[in-house]
């Protein structure tokens, strides 16, 4: 199954992608991970991307799609994949459609993990991350046993700057302006399926599996 994941930041796309990946034995492909791997490996595509990033510029859509195309050409994608974090805009989706056509790949579904803004704000602003091992918590849904201290390694846990309520609001505003139009794009293409992302991870996962028919 070939899946594109859609949803606001903090909707739980990464968590659900991991669950789907394990269930179907297909790779979870994060564009951030692809960029880092290409830059670390000093590949030609990575070198090009690094030139833009070193200048503080956005990597052009054409180059981003080429990096995604290169990853989709790997053997582990033969039976499907989950694209997480791309496309983010209509132009990127159009570029991706052209690439998939060239590769003779048919997208099965664009899956939207749908969560209300107020739930996103509560979820993200309550998130805490361990400064040492990276374990994540939530002051409401998954608090540490000892306030401010990681359960795993006993190091301090903090709120990241991009999880502050004001920052979350800005990220949601960007999402609604740039990324949400993809919902209409894939709905018109007959590819859109929606799973409600509120509640516990297990509840969302059951809804996702039902929507995907797996």
One Martini backbone bead per residue (centre of mass of N, CA, C, O) as a GRO file, in nm:
protein
  214
    1UNK     BB    1   0.096   0.036   0.022
    2UNK     BB    2   0.035   0.383  -0.078
    3UNK     BB    3   0.115   0.657   0.144
    4UNK     BB    4  -0.023   0.967   0.254
    5UNK     BB    5   0.035   1.196   0.513
    6UNK     BB    6  -0.199   1.393   0.694
    7UNK     BB    7  -0.154   1.687   0.903
    8UNK     BB    8  -0.103   1.840   1.172
    9UNK     BB    9   0.091   1.947   1.398
   10UNK     BB   10   0.044   1.694   1.645
   11UNK     BB   11  -0.151   1.453   1.524
   12UNK     BB   12   0.032   1.172   1.497
   13UNK     BB   13   0.177   1.066   1.235
   14UNK     BB   14   0.434   0.920   1.332
   15UNK     BB   15   0.296   0.707   1.508
   16UNK     BB   16   0.110   0.585   1.285
   17UNK     BB   17   0.332   0.516   1.084
   18UNK     BB   18   0.473   0.303   1.257
   19UNK     BB   19   0.230   0.111   1.281
   20UNK     BB   20   0.184   0.066   0.979
   21UNK     BB   21   0.466  -0.031   0.906
   22UNK     BB   22   0.453  -0.290   1.086
   23UNK     BB   23   0.192  -0.411   0.967
   24UNK     BB   24   0.299  -0.393   0.640
   25UNK     BB   25   0.606  -0.377   0.584
   26UNK     BB   26   0.672  -0.060   0.545
   27UNK     BB   27   0.810   0.235   0.489
   28UNK     BB   28   0.896   0.520   0.678
   29UNK     BB   29   0.894   0.844   0.517
   30UNK     BB   30   1.099   1.107   0.601
   31UNK     BB   31   1.217   1.396   0.481
   32UNK     BB   32   1.414   1.464   0.705
   33UNK     BB   33   1.572   1.196   0.690
   34UNK     BB   34   1.661   1.217   0.395
   35UNK     BB   35   1.825   1.471   0.415
   36UNK     BB   36   2.023   1.375   0.634
   37UNK     BB   37   2.133   1.128   0.476
   38UNK     BB   38   2.242   1.286   0.228
   39UNK     BB   39   2.429   1.477   0.383
   40UNK     BB   40   2.593   1.264   0.538
   41UNK     BB   41   2.662   1.104   0.255
   42UNK     BB   42   2.738   1.311   0.030
   43UNK     BB   43   2.547   1.345  -0.188
   44UNK     BB   44   2.455   1.512  -0.460
   45UNK     BB   45   2.178   1.593  -0.337
   46UNK     BB   46   2.290   1.680  -0.061
   47UNK     BB   47   2.473   1.907  -0.163
   48UNK     BB   48   2.249   2.081  -0.283
   49UNK     BB   49   2.081   2.116  -0.026
   50UNK     BB   50   2.308   2.243   0.152
   51UNK     BB   51   2.341   2.507   0.000
   52UNK     BB   52   2.066   2.620   0.085
   53UNK     BB   53   2.077   2.574   0.398
   54UNK     BB   54   2.339   2.747   0.450
   55UNK     BB   55   2.167   3.013   0.348
   56UNK     BB   56   1.862   2.981   0.459
   57UNK     BB   57   1.716   2.819   0.240
   58UNK     BB   58   1.490   2.674   0.055
   59UNK     BB   59   1.423   2.387  -0.085
   60UNK     BB   60   1.340   2.307  -0.376
   61UNK     BB   61   1.094   2.118  -0.501
   62UNK     BB   62   1.254   1.964  -0.718
   63UNK     BB   63   1.470   1.853  -0.520
   64UNK     BB   64   1.288   1.716  -0.318
   65UNK     BB   65   1.165   1.517  -0.524
   66UNK     BB   66   1.432   1.380  -0.602
   67UNK     BB   67   1.485   1.266  -0.319
   68UNK     BB   68   1.225   1.102  -0.304
   69UNK     BB   69   1.266   0.936  -0.560
   70UNK     BB   70   1.523   0.795  -0.468
   71UNK     BB   71   1.388   0.650  -0.225
   72UNK     BB   72   1.155   0.499  -0.391
   73UNK     BB   73   1.382   0.319  -0.549
   74UNK     BB   74   1.397   0.131  -0.331
   75UNK     BB   75   1.338  -0.196  -0.244
   76UNK     BB   76   1.150  -0.137   0.018
   77UNK     BB   77   0.916   0.000  -0.190
   78UNK     BB   78   0.778  -0.226  -0.362
   79UNK     BB   79   0.513  -0.265  -0.145
   80UNK     BB   80   0.556   0.028  -0.028
   81UNK     BB   81   0.454   0.339   0.155
   82UNK     BB   82   0.523   0.623   0.383
   83UNK     BB   83   0.447   0.962   0.357
   84UNK     BB   84   0.614   1.206   0.574
   85UNK     BB   85   0.608   1.559   0.499
   86UNK     BB   86   0.509   1.470   0.202
   87UNK     BB   87   0.340   1.691   0.089
   88UNK     BB   88   0.269   2.057   0.164
   89UNK     BB   89   0.188   2.138  -0.131
   90UNK     BB   90   0.059   2.166  -0.437
   91UNK     BB   91   0.320   2.174  -0.607
   92UNK     BB   92   0.437   1.918  -0.474
   93UNK     BB   93   0.207   1.729  -0.561
   94UNK     BB   94   0.248   1.768  -0.865
   95UNK     BB   95   0.537   1.669  -0.876
   96UNK     BB   96   0.480   1.389  -0.755
   97UNK     BB   97   0.286   1.287  -0.971
   98UNK     BB   98   0.498   1.286  -1.198
   99UNK     BB   99   0.695   1.088  -1.066
  100UNK     BB  100   0.500   0.848  -1.027
  101UNK     BB  101   0.442   0.819  -1.327
  102UNK     BB  102   0.736   0.760  -1.414
  103UNK     BB  103   0.743   0.504  -1.196
  104UNK     BB  104   0.471   0.349  -1.196
  105UNK     BB  105   0.304   0.481  -0.948
  106UNK     BB  106   0.028   0.416  -0.725
  107UNK     BB  107  -0.170   0.589  -0.532
  108UNK     BB  108  -0.390   0.495  -0.275
  109UNK     BB  109  -0.353   0.712  -0.019
  110UNK     BB  110  -0.480   0.996   0.165
  111UNK     BB  111  -0.414   1.039   0.507
  112UNK     BB  112  -0.615   1.189   0.756
  113UNK     BB  113  -0.528   1.332   1.062
  114UNK     BB  114  -0.792   1.444   1.265
  115UNK     BB  115  -0.749   1.754   1.451
  116UNK     BB  116  -0.815   1.982   1.663
  117UNK     BB  117  -0.669   2.270   1.751
  118UNK     BB  118  -0.713   2.256   2.063
  119UNK     BB  119  -0.580   1.974   2.086
  120UNK     BB  120  -0.305   2.047   1.974
  121UNK     BB  121  -0.228   2.260   2.181
  122UNK     BB  122  -0.246   2.077   2.428
  123UNK     BB  123  -0.049   1.858   2.330
  124UNK     BB  124   0.208   2.042   2.263
  125UNK     BB  125   0.225   2.229   2.523
  126UNK     BB  126   0.253   1.949   2.704
  127UNK     BB  127   0.522   1.884   2.601
  128UNK     BB  128   0.805   1.672   2.693
  129UNK     BB  129   1.172   1.662   2.699
  130UNK     BB  130   1.454   1.497   2.720
  131UNK     BB  131   1.790   1.612   2.749
  132UNK     BB  132   1.917   1.317   2.696
  133UNK     BB  133   1.717   1.071   2.556
  134UNK     BB  134   1.426   1.196   2.430
  135UNK     BB  135   1.196   1.150   2.590
  136UNK     BB  136   0.838   1.160   2.592
  137UNK     BB  137   0.583   1.386   2.718
  138UNK     BB  138   0.274   1.468   2.913
  139UNK     BB  139   0.113   1.656   3.151
  140UNK     BB  140  -0.165   1.500   3.086
  141UNK     BB  141  -0.125   1.205   2.933
  142UNK     BB  142   0.220   1.167   3.008
  143UNK     BB  143   0.355   1.183   3.285
  144UNK     BB  144   0.581   1.208   3.507
  145UNK     BB  145   0.646   1.071   3.807
  146UNK     BB  146   0.853   1.305   3.829
  147UNK     BB  147   0.866   1.624   3.827
  148UNK     BB  148   1.091   1.701   3.560
  149UNK     BB  149   1.159   1.379   3.539
  150UNK     BB  150   1.291   1.119   3.393
  151UNK     BB  151   1.211   0.784   3.392
  152UNK     BB  152   1.468   0.664   3.250
  153UNK     BB  153   1.739   0.884   3.335
  154UNK     BB  154   1.681   1.139   3.538
  155UNK     BB  155   1.645   1.378   3.366
  156UNK     BB  156   1.556   1.661   3.246
  157UNK     BB  157   1.257   1.820   3.148
  158UNK     BB  158   1.129   1.996   2.854
  159UNK     BB  159   1.023   2.274   2.672
  160UNK     BB  160   1.008   2.340   2.363
  161UNK     BB  161   0.991   2.613   2.169
  162UNK     BB  162   0.791   2.471   1.946
  163UNK     BB  163   0.570   2.409   2.202
  164UNK     BB  164   0.471   2.667   2.237
  165UNK     BB  165   0.172   2.812   2.205
  166UNK     BB  166   0.250   3.038   2.003
  167UNK     BB  167   0.399   2.852   1.803
  168UNK     BB  168   0.166   2.660   1.744
  169UNK     BB  169  -0.019   2.873   1.618
  170UNK     BB  170   0.173   2.941   1.382
  171UNK     BB  171   0.184   2.652   1.264
  172UNK     BB  172  -0.121   2.629   1.210
  173UNK     BB  173  -0.143   2.867   1.017
  174UNK     BB  174   0.047   2.751   0.804
  175UNK     BB  175  -0.108   2.493   0.753
  176UNK     BB  176  -0.381   2.616   0.656
  177UNK     BB  177  -0.254   2.771   0.412
  178UNK     BB  178  -0.061   2.534   0.274
  179UNK     BB  179  -0.168   2.225   0.345
  180UNK     BB  180  -0.483   2.191   0.351
  181UNK     BB  181  -0.539   2.198   0.035
  182UNK     BB  182  -0.468   1.891   0.000
  183UNK     BB  183  -0.739   1.779   0.074
  184UNK     BB  184  -0.884   1.873  -0.184
  185UNK     BB  185  -0.692   1.746  -0.388
  186UNK     BB  186  -0.738   1.440  -0.293
  187UNK     BB  187  -1.043   1.440  -0.312
  188UNK     BB  188  -1.060   1.490  -0.621
  189UNK     BB  189  -0.878   1.220  -0.669
  190UNK     BB  190  -0.995   0.988  -0.467
  191UNK     BB  191  -0.773   0.953  -0.200
  192UNK     BB  192  -0.931   1.034   0.050
  193UNK     BB  193  -0.882   0.974   0.405
  194UNK     BB  194  -1.040   0.963   0.738
  195UNK     BB  195  -0.900   1.004   1.074
  196UNK     BB  196  -0.951   1.028   1.394
  197UNK     BB  197  -0.708   1.182   1.642
  198UNK     BB  198  -0.848   1.152   1.896
  199UNK     BB  199  -0.708   1.050   2.177
  200UNK     BB  200  -0.577   0.763   2.192
  201UNK     BB  201  -0.359   0.584   2.012
  202UNK     BB  202  -0.526   0.319   1.991
  203UNK     BB  203  -0.784   0.449   1.882
  204UNK     BB  204  -0.663   0.572   1.627
  205UNK     BB  205  -0.550   0.308   1.508
  206UNK     BB  206  -0.822   0.169   1.464
  207UNK     BB  207  -0.931   0.382   1.266
  208UNK     BB  208  -0.707   0.358   1.059
  209UNK     BB  209  -0.739   0.057   0.988
  210UNK     BB  210  -1.033   0.080   0.894
  211UNK     BB  211  -0.987   0.287   0.665
  212UNK     BB  212  -0.763   0.095   0.521
  213UNK     BB  213  -0.842  -0.217   0.549
  214UNK     BB  214  -0.636  -0.378   0.795
   0.00000   0.00000   0.00000
